[in-house]
């Protein structure tokens, strides 16, 4: 699209949202929103085309409901669609109020009347890190400090990471012609993990590397099992491995512990991380609840107007802390901007469930770190040889979706945020 006479991609234009000048942010945000709305009819037409195809796929496979087919494809044997509804209700009850408090703090920090979408960053949900943290200059610095941090988490896990450094299993720098993104993949012949990412010097890069290191440790621990099927764990437990590592590493982000930051910067990175976790659940609930509605009410969902209305209703229910007045068309078409809904239906709740597990591992580590790490590693070593609730239990976590479990984790996060705010 054209911005100030220059042709820019939306990704390039989004960088201009990082300015402190609110009126510029508003103008940029509105320009992006307008460009996206130009695709509204095309995206609606696609939806009208593939929704009936999905319903037919479900029928062809012998299911009344496409959702039942997806449940089998994802090997979801340990929780039902009803459990997801319970999860949404628990989020509404105990997470939404905490998320609203985070938005309120953000509003006060900015000194504005209401928090508008251009005061936020990704997915119209997360407050940006401003001014941005600069944890490292070179990839060597990123890696050597991550190595020190991971050795502090656990010497043997740290040694796994050192093996990856030594054997050239890290491709972390951003360079011309390299595909975007970040992930861990498995080199099963050599029984080694591999991490790919595009580091440019941000806290996001640090968090991504720690996250992918958690996935890599999952492989190191489980690859000792004899059969390849035993390594094919599902995303719910895989993301417990990775998200836990982000949280377990947080106490060592300061330079005095081998990490990147001053004590104040380390506290800020941890606060923002805990806030992101809390804000993720309500957003996940919108995405997931929307899809449960679509495939339980396919006749209504065939109408894109009704999809818009449902998305708007869910957004108001789960994310009431942001003021979208006057931006109704953008607000109700948020489902167009969530690729999972279009490309990987029903894949998203996995992250929400994994976060319940990871935050319990973190809670355990605050009480008894040695035991928490031991349990975490023994859960990873089980690979896919046990049902999810048993894998969670091995990690010292309850596989449950209720307001009690979530409420405890939210309260603990808020308490920790409060402590970190005192770091001077
Ligand atoms: Zn992951």
Boltz pocket constraint, residues with backbone or C-beta under 6 A from the ligand:
constraints:
  - pocket:
      binder: B
      contacts: [[A, 211], [A, 215], [A, 238], [A, 239], [A, 242]]
      max_distance: 6.0
